[in-house]
Amino acid sequence: MSVNLQKAEFILSAASAKGFLKDQLPQVAFAGRSNVGKSSVINRLLNRKNFARVGASPGKTIHINYFKIDDAFYLVDLPGYGYAKVAKSERDRWGRLMESYFAHPELLTLGVMIVDSRHKPTADDVTMAEWFKATGCPMIVVANKLDKLKKKEIEPNLQVVRDTLELDDSATVIPFSAEKGIGREELLRAILSGIGQN
């Protein structure tokens, strides 16, 4: 079954657990550090220029945003973590919001975690991966900014991602470039497979 990615609509922003959607559609949650290019990955996946807002300053996603894709699943855009130059109280609020989302593992069908392929994942990335693992849902890791690496750096860097996040060999790690579109088809196939669409 194929999904029409052009049929994508913003549904709502949840600022607290009261706003979480609890219907039966699969939820694919996207998470990543504030400056990792999460919105760019989403936009590239959907082949839409400014679907998920791309901010000049990181940390633009401050709520949990739900987008319905072709009435088949929700793409859930989680707040970026780790970098944004905002007050600690605001960062703590995001943290609590994320914790309350992950406290409902039954809502989550698939996790997509975005890391920077150029650097070793941070302590925040490791925590995020642990949250995903704790829900028991499958997780895809997207190693973004591939276009910034030399060819010989790719494999070693991907291994560092696997080792740091303690991924087993069956885990899907997709080398990706939101800039160039590398990895888009693979990510789309992995998502559709993860929600039982193909």
Accessible surface in RSA format (square Angstrom, percent):
REM  Atomic radii and reference values for relative SASA: ProtOr
REM  Chains: A
REM  Algorithm: Lee & Richards
REM  Probe-radius: 1.40
REM  Slices: 20
REM RES _ NUM      All-atoms   Total-Side   Main-Chain    Non-polar    All polar
REM                ABS   REL    ABS   REL    ABS   REL    ABS   REL    ABS   REL
RES MET A   1   151.95  78.7  98.65  65.3  53.29 126.9  88.40  75.2  63.54  84.2
RES SER A   2    96.82  81.8  79.44 106.0  17.37  40.0  45.60  97.1  51.22  71.8
RES VAL A   3    16.42  10.8   0.25   0.2  16.17  39.0   0.65   0.6  15.77  42.8
RES ASN A   4    77.17  53.2  67.05  64.8  10.12  24.4  28.86  69.5  48.32  46.7
RES LEU A   5    14.32   8.0  10.51   7.5   3.80   9.6  10.51   7.4   3.80  10.2
RES GLN A   6   106.47  59.5  91.71  67.0  14.76  35.1  53.35 113.6  53.13  40.3
RES LYS A   7   103.64  50.6  96.03  58.9   7.61  18.1  75.20  67.7  28.44  30.3
RES ALA A   8    12.59  11.6   0.00   0.0  12.59  28.6   0.06   0.1  12.53  33.2
RES GLU A   9    89.00  51.1  85.59  64.8   3.40   8.1  32.22  62.3  56.77  46.4
RES PHE A  10   110.09  55.1  88.00  54.5  22.09  57.5  88.00  53.4  22.09  63.2
RES ILE A  11    60.55  34.5  36.07  26.9  24.48  59.0  37.82  27.2  22.73  61.7
RES LEU A  12    50.90  28.3  47.78  34.2   3.12   7.8  50.90  35.7   0.00   0.0
RES SER A  13    52.92  44.7  27.90  37.2  25.02  57.6  16.72  35.6  36.20  50.7
RES ALA A  14     1.30   1.2   0.00   0.0   1.30   2.9   1.30   1.8   0.00   0.0
RES ALA A  15    56.09  51.6  41.07  63.4  15.02  34.2  41.07  57.8  15.02  39.8
RES SER A  16    46.05  38.9  42.52  56.7   3.53   8.1  37.16  79.1   8.89  12.4
RES ALA A  17    36.25  33.3  31.89  49.2   4.37   9.9  32.13  45.2   4.12  10.9
RES LYS A  18   193.53  94.4 155.98  95.7  37.55  89.4 121.28 109.2  72.25  77.0
RES GLY A  19    26.33  32.5   0.00   N/A  26.33  32.5  23.52  64.5   2.82   6.3
RES PHE A  20    10.69   5.3   0.00   0.0  10.69  27.8   0.00   0.0  10.69  30.6
RES LEU A  21    32.19  17.9  31.10  22.2   1.09   2.7  32.19  22.6   0.00   0.0
RES LYS A  22   112.15  54.7  85.68  52.6  26.47  63.0  66.73  60.1  45.42  48.4
RES ASP A  23    72.35  50.7  52.64  52.4  19.71  46.6  43.39 102.1  28.96  28.9
RES GLN A  24   171.53  95.9 143.66 105.0  27.87  66.4  70.56 150.2 100.98  76.6
RES LEU A  25    45.07  25.1  38.40  27.5   6.67  16.8  38.80  27.2   6.28  16.9
RES PRO A  26    30.26  22.1  25.72  23.4   4.55  16.5  30.26  25.0   0.00   0.0
RES GLN A  27     1.67   0.9   1.67   1.2   0.00   0.0   0.16   0.3   1.51   1.1
RES VAL A  28     0.01   0.0   0.01   0.0   0.00   0.0   0.01   0.0   0.00   0.0
RES ALA A  29     0.00   0.0   0.00   0.0   0.00   0.0   0.00   0.0   0.00   0.0
RES PHE A  30     0.18   0.1   0.18   0.1   0.00   0.0   0.18   0.1   0.00   0.0
RES ALA A  31     0.00   0.0   0.00   0.0   0.00   0.0   0.00   0.0   0.00   0.0
RES GLY A  32     0.00   0.0   0.00   N/A   0.00   0.0   0.00   0.0   0.00   0.0
RES ARG A  33    29.43  12.4  28.73  14.6   0.70   1.7   6.48   8.9  22.94  13.9
RES SER A  34    18.71  15.8   0.00   0.0  18.71  43.1   2.68   5.7  16.03  22.5
RES ASN A  35    56.05  38.6  44.06  42.6  11.99  28.9  18.26  44.0  37.78  36.5
RES VAL A  36     0.06   0.0   0.00   0.0   0.06   0.1   0.06   0.1   0.00   0.0
RES GLY A  37    21.46  26.5   0.00   N/A  21.46  26.5  18.97  52.1   2.49   5.6
RES LYS A  38    13.36   6.5  10.12   6.2   3.24   7.7   7.46   6.7   5.90   6.3
RES SER A  39    17.28  14.6  15.16  20.2   2.12   4.9   5.35  11.4  11.93  16.7
RES SER A  40    37.75  31.9  33.24  44.4   4.51  10.4  17.60  37.5  20.15  28.2
RES VAL A  41     0.00   0.0   0.00   0.0   0.00   0.0   0.00   0.0   0.00   0.0
RES ILE A  42     0.00   0.0   0.00   0.0   0.00   0.0   0.00   0.0   0.00   0.0
RES ASN A  43     9.00   6.2   8.09   7.8   0.91   2.2   7.46  18.0   1.54   1.5
RES ARG A  44    73.86  31.0  67.77  34.5   6.10  14.5   9.79  13.4  64.08  38.8
RES LEU A  45     1.29   0.7   1.29   0.9   0.00   0.0   1.29   0.9   0.00   0.0
RES LEU A  46     0.23   0.1   0.19   0.1   0.05   0.1   0.19   0.1   0.05   0.1
RES ASN A  47    85.41  58.9  59.01  57.0  26.40  63.6  21.08  50.7  64.33  62.2
RES ARG A  48    69.53  29.2  62.31  31.8   7.22  17.2  18.52  25.3  51.01  30.9
RES LYS A  49   182.67  89.1 161.75  99.2  20.93  49.8 113.59 102.2  69.08  73.6
RES ASN A  50   116.54  80.4  95.35  92.1  21.18  51.0  30.19  72.6  86.35  83.5
RES PHE A  51    38.80  19.4  16.98  10.5  21.82  56.8  23.23  14.1  15.57  44.6
RES ALA A  52     2.27   2.1   0.32   0.5   1.95   4.4   2.27   3.2   0.00   0.0
RES ARG A  53   164.31  69.0 153.77  78.4  10.54  25.1  73.69 100.7  90.63  54.9
RES VAL A  54    84.62  55.7  55.18  50.0  29.43  70.9  55.78  48.5  28.84  78.2
RES GLY A  55    27.37  33.8   0.00   N/A  27.37  33.8   5.48  15.1  21.89  49.0
RES ALA A  56   116.44 107.1  69.17 106.7  47.28 107.5  82.26 115.8  34.18  90.6
RES SER A  57    58.89  49.8  56.31  75.1   2.58   5.9  44.54  94.8  14.35  20.1
RES PRO A  58    45.19  32.9  28.46  25.9  16.73  60.8  35.73  29.5   9.46  58.8
RES GLY A  59    13.55  16.7   0.00   N/A  13.55  16.7   1.81   5.0  11.74  26.3
RES LYS A  60    94.77  46.2  86.09  52.8   8.68  20.7  50.52  45.5  44.25  47.1
RES THR A  61    14.06  10.0  11.57  11.7   2.49   5.9   2.34   3.1  11.72  17.7
RES ILE A  62    65.56  37.3  63.87  47.6   1.69   4.1  63.87  46.0   1.69   4.6
RES HIS A  63    53.09  29.0  52.40  36.4   0.69   1.8  32.21  33.2  20.88  24.3
RES ILE A  64     0.00   0.0   0.00   0.0   0.00   0.0   0.00   0.0   0.00   0.0
RES ASN A  65    20.55  14.2  20.55  19.9   0.00   0.0   0.21   0.5  20.34  19.7
RES TYR A  66     0.00   0.0   0.00   0.0   0.00   0.0   0.00   0.0   0.00   0.0
RES PHE A  67    12.36   6.2  12.36   7.7   0.00   0.0  12.36   7.5   0.00   0.0
RES LYS A  68    48.71  23.8  48.17  29.6   0.53   1.3   1.08   1.0  47.63  50.7
RES ILE A  69     0.00   0.0   0.00   0.0   0.00   0.0   0.00   0.0   0.00   0.0
RES ASP A  70    35.37  24.8  25.81  25.7   9.56  22.6   0.20   0.5  35.18  35.1
RES ASP A  71    77.63  54.4  61.81  61.5  15.82  37.4  28.51  67.1  49.12  49.0
RES ALA A  72     8.59   7.9   1.14   1.8   7.44  16.9   6.92   9.7   1.66   4.4
RES PHE A  73     1.80   0.9   1.80   1.1   0.00   0.0   1.80   1.1   0.00   0.0
RES TYR A  74     5.81   2.7   5.81   3.3   0.00   0.0   0.00   0.0   5.81   7.2
RES LEU A  75     0.14   0.1   0.14   0.1   0.00   0.0   0.14   0.1   0.00   0.0
RES VAL A  76     0.00   0.0   0.00   0.0   0.00   0.0   0.00   0.0   0.00   0.0
RES ASP A  77     3.51   2.5   3.51   3.5   0.00   0.0   0.00   0.0   3.51   3.5
RES LEU A  78     0.00   0.0   0.00   0.0   0.00   0.0   0.00   0.0   0.00   0.0
RES PRO A  79     0.58   0.4   0.58   0.5   0.00   0.0   0.58   0.5   0.00   0.0
RES GLY A  80     5.01   6.2   0.00   N/A   5.01   6.2   3.53   9.7   1.48   3.3
RES TYR A  81    30.34  14.2  27.77  15.8   2.57   6.7  30.34  22.8   0.00   0.0
RES GLY A  82    44.54  54.9   0.00   N/A  44.54  54.9   7.16  19.7  37.38  83.7
RES TYR A  83    95.31  44.5  80.21  45.6  15.10  39.3  53.54  40.2  41.77  51.5
RES ALA A  84     1.72   1.6   0.36   0.6   1.36   3.1   0.36   0.5   1.36   3.6
RES LYS A  85   183.89  89.7 145.43  89.2  38.46  91.6 103.27  93.0  80.62  85.9
RES VAL A  86    50.57  33.3  32.32  29.3  18.25  44.0  41.51  36.1   9.06  24.6
RES ALA A  87    65.86  60.6  45.92  70.9  19.94  45.4  58.02  81.7   7.84  20.8
RES LYS A  88   136.48  66.6 128.90  79.1   7.58  18.1 100.16  90.1  36.33  38.7
RES SER A  89    82.89  70.0  69.49  92.7  13.40  30.9  54.27 115.6  28.61  40.1
RES GLU A  90    47.66  27.4  45.87  34.7   1.79   4.3  19.58  37.9  28.08  22.9
RES ARG A  91    96.14  40.4  88.80  45.3   7.34  17.5  20.98  28.7  75.16  45.6
RES ASP A  92    56.94  39.9  49.85  49.6   7.09  16.8  17.17  40.4  39.77  39.7
RES ARG A  93    66.37  27.9  65.66  33.5   0.71   1.7  53.23  72.8  13.14   8.0
RES TRP A  94    10.25   4.1  10.25   5.0   0.00   0.0  10.25   5.5   0.00   0.0
RES GLY A  95    27.26  33.6   0.00   N/A  27.26  33.6  26.99  74.1   0.27   0.6
RES ARG A  96   148.55  62.4 142.81  72.8   5.74  13.7  70.89  96.9  77.67  47.1
RES LEU A  97     6.83   3.8   2.88   2.1   3.95   9.9   6.26   4.4   0.56   1.5
RES MET A  98     8.73   4.5   8.73   5.8   0.00   0.0   8.73   7.4   0.00   0.0
RES GLU A  99   100.80  57.9  94.34  71.4   6.46  15.4  25.39  49.1  75.41  61.6
RES SER A 100    33.50  28.3  28.39  37.9   5.11  11.8  30.30  64.5   3.19   4.5
RES TYR A 101     2.13   1.0   0.88   0.5   1.25   3.3   0.88   0.7   1.25   1.5
RES PHE A 102    21.46  10.7  10.48   6.5  10.98  28.6  11.53   7.0   9.93  28.4
RES ALA A 103    71.62  65.8  40.32  62.2  31.30  71.2  51.77  72.9  19.85  52.6
RES HIS A 104    51.42  28.1  50.62  35.2   0.81   2.1  32.53  33.5  18.90  22.0
RES PRO A 105    57.76  42.1  51.31  46.8   6.45  23.4  52.05  43.0   5.71  35.5
RES GLU A 106   128.62  73.8  88.59  67.0  40.03  95.3  75.45 145.9  53.18  43.4
RES LEU A 107    17.51   9.8  10.24   7.3   7.27  18.3  13.50   9.5   4.01  10.8
RES LEU A 108    13.87   7.7   1.89   1.4  11.97  30.1   2.19   1.5  11.68  31.4
RES THR A 109    41.57  29.6  33.38  33.8   8.19  19.5  28.68  38.5  12.89  19.5
RES LEU A 110     2.87   1.6   2.87   2.1   0.00   0.0   2.87   2.0   0.00   0.0
RES GLY A 111     0.00   0.0   0.00   N/A   0.00   0.0   0.00   0.0   0.00   0.0
RES VAL A 112     0.00   0.0   0.00   0.0   0.00   0.0   0.00   0.0   0.00   0.0
RES MET A 113     0.00   0.0   0.00   0.0   0.00   0.0   0.00   0.0   0.00   0.0
RES ILE A 114     0.18   0.1   0.00   0.0   0.18   0.4   0.00   0.0   0.18   0.5
RES VAL A 115     0.46   0.3   0.40   0.4   0.06   0.1   0.46   0.4   0.00   0.0
RES ASP A 116     6.47   4.5   4.00   4.0   2.47   5.8   0.63   1.5   5.84   5.8
RES SER A 117     1.15   1.0   0.00   0.0   1.15   2.7   0.08   0.2   1.07   1.5
RES ARG A 118    84.64  35.5  64.63  32.9  20.01  47.6  16.06  22.0  68.57  41.6
RES HIS A 119   102.51  56.0  92.74  64.5   9.78  25.0  70.58  72.7  31.93  37.2
RES LYS A 120   138.73  67.7 122.26  75.0  16.46  39.2  65.28  58.8  73.44  78.2
RES PRO A 121     8.11   5.9   0.00   0.0   8.11  29.5   1.86   1.5   6.25  38.8
RES THR A 122    51.42  36.6  43.26  43.9   8.15  19.4  51.42  69.1   0.00   0.0
RES ALA A 123    84.02  77.3  67.80 104.6  16.22  36.9  73.87 104.0  10.15  26.9
RES ASP A 124    64.99  45.5  61.50  61.2   3.49   8.3   5.55  13.1  59.44  59.3
RES ASP A 125     0.08   0.1   0.08   0.1   0.00   0.0   0.00   0.0   0.08   0.1
RES VAL A 126    40.38  26.6  40.34  36.5   0.03   0.1  40.34  35.1   0.03   0.1
RES THR A 127    62.34  44.3  62.34  63.2   0.00   0.0  37.80  50.8  24.54  37.1
RES MET A 128     6.56   3.4   4.91   3.3   1.65   3.9   2.21   1.9   4.36   5.8
RES ALA A 129     0.52   0.5   0.52   0.8   0.00   0.0   0.52   0.7   0.00   0.0
RES GLU A 130    92.66  53.2  88.52  67.0   4.14   9.9  32.78  63.4  59.88  48.9
RES TRP A 131    68.21  27.4  65.93  31.9   2.28   5.3  46.60  24.8  21.60  35.0
RES PHE A 132     0.00   0.0   0.00   0.0   0.00   0.0   0.00   0.0   0.00   0.0
RES LYS A 133    83.49  40.7  63.94  39.2  19.55  46.6  61.43  55.3  22.06  23.5
RES ALA A 134    90.13  82.9  48.36  74.6  41.77  95.0  60.93  85.8  29.20  77.4
RES THR A 135    21.33  15.2   1.20   1.2  20.13  48.0   2.60   3.5  18.73  28.3
RES GLY A 136    67.83  83.6   0.00   N/A  67.83  83.6  36.37  99.8  31.45  70.4
RES CYS A 137    16.83  12.7   4.39   4.9  12.44  29.2   9.07  23.0   7.75   8.4
RES PRO A 138    78.80  57.4  66.28  60.4  12.51  45.5  78.54  64.8   0.26   1.6
RES MET A 139    25.08  13.0  10.31   6.8  14.78  35.2  10.36   8.8  14.72  19.5
RES ILE A 140     6.87   3.9   6.87   5.1   0.00   0.0   6.87   4.9   0.00   0.0
RES VAL A 141     0.28   0.2   0.28   0.2   0.00   0.0   0.28   0.2   0.00   0.0
RES VAL A 142     0.00   0.0   0.00   0.0   0.00   0.0   0.00   0.0   0.00   0.0
RES ALA A 143     0.00   0.0   0.00   0.0   0.00   0.0   0.00   0.0   0.00   0.0
RES ASN A 144     3.92   2.7   3.92   3.8   0.00   0.0   0.00   0.0   3.92   3.8
RES LYS A 145    45.02  22.0  43.19  26.5   1.83   4.4  19.76  17.8  25.26  26.9
RES LEU A 146    15.67   8.7  13.09   9.4   2.58   6.5  13.09   9.2   2.58   6.9
RES ASP A 147    44.44  31.1   9.51   9.5  34.93  82.6  11.63  27.4  32.82  32.7
RES LYS A 148   117.43  57.3  85.13  52.2  32.30  76.9  64.68  58.2  52.75  56.2
RES LEU A 149    24.98  13.9   6.83   4.9  18.15  45.6   8.14   5.7  16.84  45.3
RES LYS A 150   128.93  62.9 121.22  74.4   7.71  18.4  81.42  73.3  47.51  50.6
RES LYS A 151   186.64  91.1 167.75 102.9  18.89  45.0 113.01 101.7  73.63  78.4
RES LYS A 152   159.11  77.6 135.48  83.1  23.62  56.2 119.89 107.9  39.22  41.8
RES GLU A 153    58.23  33.4  55.49  42.0   2.74   6.5  18.20  35.2  40.03  32.7
RES ILE A 154    35.81  20.4  35.81  26.7   0.00   0.0  35.81  25.8   0.00   0.0
RES GLU A 155   124.61  71.5 121.86  92.2   2.75   6.5  63.34 122.5  61.27  50.0
RES PRO A 156    74.15  54.0  64.71  59.0   9.44  34.3  73.09  60.3   1.06   6.6
RES ASN A 157    30.77  21.2  28.55  27.6   2.23   5.4   4.07   9.8  26.70  25.8
RES LEU A 158    16.04   8.9  16.02  11.5   0.03   0.1  16.04  11.3   0.00   0.0
RES GLN A 159    92.29  51.6  90.85  66.4   1.44   3.4  38.56  82.1  53.73  40.7
RES VAL A 160    62.08  40.9  60.76  55.0   1.32   3.2  62.02  53.9   0.07   0.2
RES VAL A 161     0.58   0.4   0.58   0.5   0.00   0.0   0.58   0.5   0.00   0.0
RES ARG A 162    52.30  22.0  51.52  26.3   0.78   1.9  13.78  18.8  38.52  23.3
RES ASP A 163    90.70  63.5  72.42  72.1  18.28  43.2  33.90  79.8  56.80  56.6
RES THR A 164    27.26  19.4  11.67  11.8  15.59  37.2  17.14  23.0  10.13  15.3
RES LEU A 165     2.41   1.3   0.00   0.0   2.41   6.1   0.86   0.6   1.55   4.2
RES GLU A 166   136.32  78.3 113.99  86.2  22.34  53.2  40.63  78.6  95.69  78.1
RES LEU A 167    22.42  12.5   3.21   2.3  19.22  48.3   5.32   3.7  17.10  46.0
RES ASP A 168    96.59  67.7  83.51  83.1  13.07  30.9  45.66 107.5  50.92  50.8
RES ASP A 169   136.80  95.8 114.28 113.7  22.53  53.3  38.48  90.6  98.32  98.1
RES SER A 170    98.98  83.6  65.00  86.7  33.99  78.3  57.44 122.3  41.54  58.2
RES ALA A 171    21.37  19.7  10.27  15.9  11.10  25.3  18.38  25.9   2.99   7.9
RES THR A 172    52.98  37.7  46.31  46.9   6.67  15.9  21.23  28.5  31.75  48.0
RES VAL A 173    17.49  11.5   2.50   2.3  14.99  36.1   2.50   2.2  14.99  40.7
RES ILE A 174     0.00   0.0   0.00   0.0   0.00   0.0   0.00   0.0   0.00   0.0
RES PRO A 175    34.90  25.4  33.52  30.6   1.37   5.0  33.52  27.7   1.37   8.5
RES PHE A 176     0.00   0.0   0.00   0.0   0.00   0.0   0.00   0.0   0.00   0.0
RES SER A 177     0.00   0.0   0.00   0.0   0.00   0.0   0.00   0.0   0.00   0.0
RES ALA A 178    15.33  14.1   6.77  10.4   8.56  19.5   7.07  10.0   8.26  21.9
RES GLU A 179   119.85  68.8  96.26  72.8  23.59  56.2  22.91  44.3  96.93  79.1
RES LYS A 180   135.03  65.9 104.61  64.2  30.42  72.4  72.95  65.7  62.08  66.1
RES GLY A 181    18.98  23.4   0.00   N/A  18.98  23.4   6.25  17.2  12.73  28.5
RES ILE A 182    81.71  46.5  74.98  55.9   6.72  16.2  81.71  58.8   0.00   0.0
RES GLY A 183    16.83  20.8   0.00   N/A  16.83  20.8   7.58  20.8   9.26  20.7
RES ARG A 184    31.98  13.4  31.42  16.0   0.56   1.3  11.39  15.6  20.59  12.5
RES GLU A 185    99.17  56.9  97.47  73.7   1.70   4.0  52.60 101.7  46.57  38.0
RES GLU A 186    69.91  40.1  67.94  51.4   1.97   4.7  23.23  44.9  46.68  38.1
RES LEU A 187     0.00   0.0   0.00   0.0   0.00   0.0   0.00   0.0   0.00   0.0
RES LEU A 188    26.72  14.9  26.72  19.1   0.00   0.0  26.72  18.8   0.00   0.0
RES ARG A 189   139.49  58.6 138.82  70.8   0.67   1.6  63.33  86.5  76.16  46.2
RES ALA A 190    22.23  20.4  10.03  15.5  12.20  27.8  18.12  25.5   4.10  10.9
RES ILE A 191     0.55   0.3   0.55   0.4   0.00   0.0   0.55   0.4   0.00   0.0
RES LEU A 192    14.94   8.3  14.94  10.7   0.00   0.0  14.94  10.5   0.00   0.0
RES SER A 193    67.83  57.3  52.80  70.5  15.03  34.6  16.29  34.7  51.54  72.2
RES GLY A 194    28.59  35.3   0.00   N/A  28.59  35.3  13.78  37.8  14.82  33.2
RES ILE A 195    17.95  10.2   0.00   0.0  17.95  43.3   3.31   2.4  14.63  39.7
RES GLY A 196    64.36  79.4   0.00   N/A  64.36  79.4  31.26  85.8  33.10  74.1
RES GLN A 197    25.27  14.1  21.35  15.6   3.92   9.3   4.00   8.5  21.27  16.1
RES ASN A 198   108.56  74.9  44.29  42.8  64.27 154.7  54.47 131.1  54.09  52.3
END  Absolute sums over single chains surface
CHAIN  1 A     9534.1       7479.7       2054.4       5202.0       4332.1
END  Absolute sums over all chains
TOTAL          9534.1       7479.7       2054.4       5202.0       4332.1
